[in-house]
Every structure is written in structure tokens, then in C-alpha cells.
Amino acid sequence: MKVLVAVKRVIDYNVKVRVKPDNTGVDLTNVKMAMNPFCEIAVEEAVRLKEKGIATEVVVVSIGPQAAQEQIRTALALGADRGILVQTDEEIQSLAAAKLLKAVVDKEQPKLIILGKQAIDSDNNQTGQMLAALCGYPQGTFASEVVVEGEKVNVTREVDGGLVTVGLNLPAVVTTDLRLNEPRYASLPNIMKAKKKPLETVSPADLGVDVAPRLTTLKVEAPAQRQAGIKVASVAELVDKLKNEAKVI
């Protein structure tokens, strides 16, 4: 069974995001980039399926500039077999990403497609669902457990009332939640081996997909700074301030 995993290049989650002076977007100058944390979980799950003998090949695909090869190589070092970079310097929105991934799916014909449920930069939580709709595949989102049994995959999801398990016929699309697994670290020998693994580069034009943005960003602003808090000496003083100053009770 071939498994396709989509990964995204994002600002490292430890980095404080800066807004450009002209408020047109986020400043990426000299900023450390990394693989989206939810995508790391997707890669780990695919590699575990391979280690169990369920998956025969793990293919990683990313969409972005040439520098996104770094994130693909990281996935290869974690255990993926080969990579595909859809190289473009254009802003890729959710629908365009889904269409590009659909073209890759048509070419690769994987039985299972795994994506992170969302990216920590745009936080849209849309691409997996859009891809499933475009492919006409069943989908299991926010997966906290994935069990492949023959031609079906059972996906357990956390909901407000507890857990829900959905059974999907393969091929299917699964998006990962935080509690699905704990991603491993790439060892130095595997990092060196990843440099020799195949990595194919294609363009959106090669895949016949128009990636022109459908949405326009009008303005990007940093959140307003929070005011410093104060300490109170007693519960009575706290209640008085909540009632007379904050006016919330």
C-alpha cells in the first residue's frame, strides 16, 4: 500500500512572528523555518504503518519554494522513501494546495493520504477536506488513532462527547490531530541517507493547475499588547474591582 503525506514549510513554532512595516504580511527575513508540527505527526504515522508492514512506500509531497526541499529531506530522514516538490514562489491558498495535491494523487494513486489537520501559519484547516472532496474520497479528520484493516481504515476522532470511530473504505484522506502520536527525531545516519533518496521537482504548470489566489489579504496586524495585571490583597478587593472597575459582575 502506498501512502502519500503532505508537508508544509512554516515559521518555526518557537519563533516570534513579526509583521512587515507596511502591514502586507508576515516578515520572513532571516526567520527560521520548519516542518508544520501537524505534518510531522502525519509523517510519523505513515512511517509507523510502513514499519508494521502495512505500507510498502511512503511518498512525501510539499508545495512551496525551492527551500521547501529542506522539509522534504527532513521527512525522508524520518523514514519516508521519496519526495515530490511542487515548486512555486506564489502564495498558495488552501484550494490551490488541494488542487495541486489532487494532481499528485492522480499521478501516484496512493491508497491512503495523510495530512496535518491544519498549518500553524494560516490555521485554515481546509486543505484535507477540500482534497477529499476533489478526489471523491472518504475522509477522517482530527484523527487520534488510525487502524488499517485490509481495504478499510478506522479513524478515531475526539469530539465534545468523547470518541467517535469512523470506518472508511480505501482510498481515503486522513488528517492528524496532536494526540495521534509523538514524532521521532531524525538520527544523523538517517539524515545523511536522506540526501541520497529521490526527490522529484515539478511545477504547478506541469500539473495543469492554476494557483492564482482567490482571496486578497487587505491588512495584517499584530495582536494588541495586553495590559499588565495587578495583585489584590483579598477576595473582597478582587470582587470590588471586578464589580466597579472591570464591571463584569
C-alpha positions as CSV (number, residue, x, y, z in Angstrom):
1,M,0.0,0.0,0.0
2,K,1.4,3.4,-1.0
3,V,0.9,6.3,1.5
4,L,1.1,9.9,0.4
5,V,1.9,12.5,3.0
6,A,1.7,16.3,2.5
7,V,4.0,18.5,4.5
8,K,4.2,22.3,4.7
9,R,7.1,24.7,5.3
10,V,6.1,27.2,8.1
11,I,7.8,29.5,10.5
12,D,9.3,27.5,13.4
13,Y,6.8,27.5,16.3
14,N,9.5,28.8,18.7
15,V,9.9,32.0,16.6
16,K,8.1,35.2,17.5
17,V,6.2,36.3,14.3
18,R,6.9,39.8,13.1
19,V,4.6,41.8,10.9
20,K,6.0,43.8,7.9
21,P,6.2,47.5,8.4
22,D,3.7,48.1,5.6
23,N,1.2,45.6,7.1
24,T,1.1,43.5,3.9
25,G,2.1,40.2,5.6
26,V,4.5,38.4,7.9
27,D,8.2,39.2,7.7
28,L,10.1,36.1,6.8
29,T,13.6,37.8,6.5
30,N,16.2,35.6,8.3
31,V,13.4,33.7,10.1
32,K,13.9,30.0,11.0
33,M,11.6,27.7,9.0
34,A,10.5,24.2,9.9
35,M,8.0,21.5,9.1
36,N,4.5,22.2,10.3
37,P,4.0,20.3,13.6
38,F,0.8,18.6,12.4
39,C,2.7,17.4,9.3
40,E,5.4,15.9,11.5
41,I,2.7,13.8,13.1
42,A,1.4,12.8,9.6
43,V,4.9,11.7,8.6
44,E,5.3,9.7,11.8
45,E,2.0,7.9,11.3
46,A,2.9,6.9,7.7
47,V,6.4,5.7,8.8
48,R,4.8,3.6,11.6
49,L,2.4,2.0,9.0
50,K,5.5,1.1,7.0
51,E,7.2,-0.4,10.0
52,K,4.2,-2.5,10.7
53,G,4.4,-3.9,7.1
54,I,1.1,-2.3,6.2
55,A,2.5,0.5,3.9
56,T,5.0,-0.5,1.2
57,E,6.1,3.0,0.3
58,V,5.8,6.5,1.8
59,V,5.9,9.4,-0.5
60,V,6.1,13.0,0.8
61,V,4.9,16.0,-1.1
62,S,5.4,19.7,-0.4
63,I,4.3,22.8,-2.2
64,G,6.4,25.9,-2.0
65,P,9.8,27.5,-2.9
66,Q,13.0,25.5,-3.6
67,A,13.9,25.9,0.1
68,A,11.0,23.5,0.9
69,Q,13.3,20.7,-0.1
70,E,14.7,21.1,3.4
71,Q,11.4,19.9,4.9
72,I,11.1,17.1,2.4
73,R,14.6,15.9,3.3
74,T,13.6,16.0,7.0
75,A,10.7,13.7,6.2
76,L,13.0,11.4,4.2
77,A,15.3,11.3,7.2
78,L,12.4,10.3,9.4
79,G,11.7,7.3,7.2
80,A,9.8,8.3,4.1
81,D,11.0,6.7,0.8
82,R,10.9,9.6,-1.7
83,G,9.8,13.2,-2.1
84,I,8.0,15.4,-4.6
85,L,8.3,19.2,-4.5
86,V,5.7,21.2,-6.3
87,Q,8.0,24.3,-6.7
88,T,6.4,27.7,-6.8
89,D,7.1,31.1,-5.3
90,E,3.4,32.1,-5.5
91,E,1.2,32.4,-2.4
92,I,-0.6,29.1,-2.2
93,Q,-4.0,29.2,-0.7
94,S,-6.0,26.2,0.5
95,L,-7.9,25.5,-2.6
96,A,-4.8,25.7,-4.8
97,A,-3.0,23.4,-2.5
98,A,-5.8,20.9,-2.7
99,K,-5.9,21.0,-6.5
100,L,-2.1,20.5,-6.7
101,L,-2.3,17.6,-4.3
102,K,-5.2,16.1,-6.3
103,A,-3.0,16.2,-9.4
104,V,-0.2,14.4,-7.4
105,V,-2.8,11.8,-6.2
106,D,-3.9,11.2,-9.7
107,K,-0.3,10.5,-10.7
108,E,0.8,8.5,-7.7
109,Q,-2.5,6.6,-7.0
110,P,-1.9,6.2,-3.2
111,K,-4.3,4.1,-1.1
112,L,-4.0,6.5,1.9
113,I,-3.4,10.2,2.0
114,I,-2.4,11.7,5.4
115,L,-2.2,15.4,6.1
116,G,-1.9,17.6,9.2
117,K,-5.3,18.9,10.2
118,Q,-4.0,22.5,9.8
119,A,-0.9,24.6,9.4
120,I,0.2,26.8,12.2
121,D,0.7,29.8,9.9
122,S,-2.7,30.2,8.2
123,D,-4.7,27.9,10.6
124,N,-7.3,27.4,7.9
125,N,-8.0,23.7,8.5
126,Q,-9.3,23.3,4.9
127,T,-6.9,21.5,2.6
128,G,-7.6,18.0,3.7
129,Q,-11.3,18.4,3.4
130,M,-11.0,20.1,0.0
131,L,-8.7,17.4,-1.2
132,A,-11.1,14.6,-0.2
133,A,-14.0,16.5,-1.9
134,L,-11.9,16.9,-5.1
135,C,-10.9,13.3,-5.2
136,G,-14.3,11.9,-4.2
137,Y,-12.6,10.0,-1.3
138,P,-14.0,9.4,2.2
139,Q,-12.3,11.5,4.9
140,G,-11.4,11.1,8.6
141,T,-10.4,14.4,10.2
142,F,-8.7,15.2,13.5
143,A,-7.5,11.6,13.9
144,S,-6.3,10.5,17.3
145,E,-6.0,6.8,16.2
146,V,-5.6,5.2,12.8
147,V,-6.0,1.5,12.2
148,V,-5.8,0.0,8.7
149,E,-7.6,-3.3,8.3
150,G,-7.5,-4.7,4.7
151,E,-9.3,-2.3,2.4
152,K,-10.6,-0.2,5.3
153,V,-9.2,2.3,7.7
154,N,-10.8,3.0,11.1
155,V,-10.2,6.6,12.3
156,T,-10.9,7.5,15.9
157,R,-11.7,11.2,16.4
158,E,-12.0,13.2,19.6
159,V,-15.4,15.1,19.9
160,D,-17.0,17.0,22.7
161,G,-18.9,14.0,24.0
162,G,-15.9,11.6,23.9
163,L,-14.6,9.5,21.0
164,V,-16.1,8.6,17.6
165,T,-14.7,6.0,15.3
166,V,-15.5,6.1,11.5
167,G,-14.8,3.3,9.1
168,L,-13.5,4.5,5.7
169,N,-13.1,2.5,2.5
170,L,-9.7,2.9,0.9
171,P,-8.5,5.1,-0.8
172,A,-9.2,7.7,1.8
173,V,-7.9,11.0,3.3
174,V,-7.0,11.3,6.9
175,T,-5.9,14.5,8.8
176,T,-4.0,14.2,12.0
177,D,-4.6,15.7,15.5
178,L,-2.0,16.3,18.2
179,R,-2.6,13.1,20.2
180,L,-2.2,10.7,17.3
181,N,1.5,10.0,18.0
182,E,4.8,11.5,19.2
183,P,7.1,12.3,16.2
184,R,10.6,10.8,16.4
185,Y,13.8,12.7,15.9
186,A,15.9,12.0,12.9
187,S,19.3,10.4,13.6
188,L,22.4,11.7,12.0
189,P,22.9,8.5,9.8
190,N,19.3,8.8,8.6
191,I,19.9,12.5,7.8
192,M,22.9,11.5,5.7
193,K,20.9,8.7,3.9
194,A,18.1,11.1,3.2
195,K,20.4,13.2,0.9
196,K,20.6,10.2,-1.5
197,K,16.8,9.5,-1.6
198,P,15.0,10.5,-4.7
199,L,13.3,14.0,-4.8
200,E,11.3,15.0,-7.9
201,T,10.6,18.6,-8.6
202,V,7.6,19.7,-10.7
203,S,5.8,23.0,-11.2
204,P,2.1,23.8,-11.0
205,A,2.1,24.2,-14.8
206,D,3.4,20.7,-15.1
207,L,0.4,19.5,-13.1
208,G,-2.0,21.7,-15.1
209,V,-3.2,23.7,-12.0
210,D,-3.8,27.4,-11.8
211,V,-2.6,28.6,-8.4
212,A,-3.7,32.3,-8.7
213,P,-5.0,33.5,-5.3
214,R,-8.8,33.7,-4.9
215,L,-8.6,35.7,-1.7
216,T,-6.9,39.0,-1.2
217,T,-5.2,40.0,2.1
218,L,-6.1,43.5,2.9
219,K,-4.1,44.1,6.1
220,V,-2.1,42.1,8.6
221,E,-1.7,43.4,12.2
222,A,0.0,42.1,15.3
223,P,-2.3,41.5,18.3
224,A,-2.8,44.4,20.6
225,Q,-0.4,44.2,23.6
226,R,-2.1,43.1,26.8
227,Q,-2.1,45.4,29.8
228,A,-0.2,44.3,32.8
229,G,-2.2,42.7,35.6
230,I,-2.4,43.7,39.3
231,K,-2.3,41.8,42.5
232,V,-5.0,42.3,45.1
233,A,-4.7,41.7,48.9
234,S,-8.1,40.0,49.5
235,V,-11.1,38.4,47.9
236,A,-13.2,41.4,48.9
237,E,-10.9,43.7,47.0
238,L,-11.0,41.4,43.9
239,V,-14.8,41.4,43.9
240,D,-14.8,45.2,44.3
241,K,-12.5,45.7,41.3
242,L,-14.5,43.2,39.2
243,K,-17.7,45.0,40.0
244,N,-16.7,48.6,40.0
245,E,-13.7,48.8,37.6
246,A,-14.0,45.9,35.2
247,K,-17.8,45.9,35.5
248,V,-18.0,42.2,34.7
249,I,-20.2,41.3,37.7
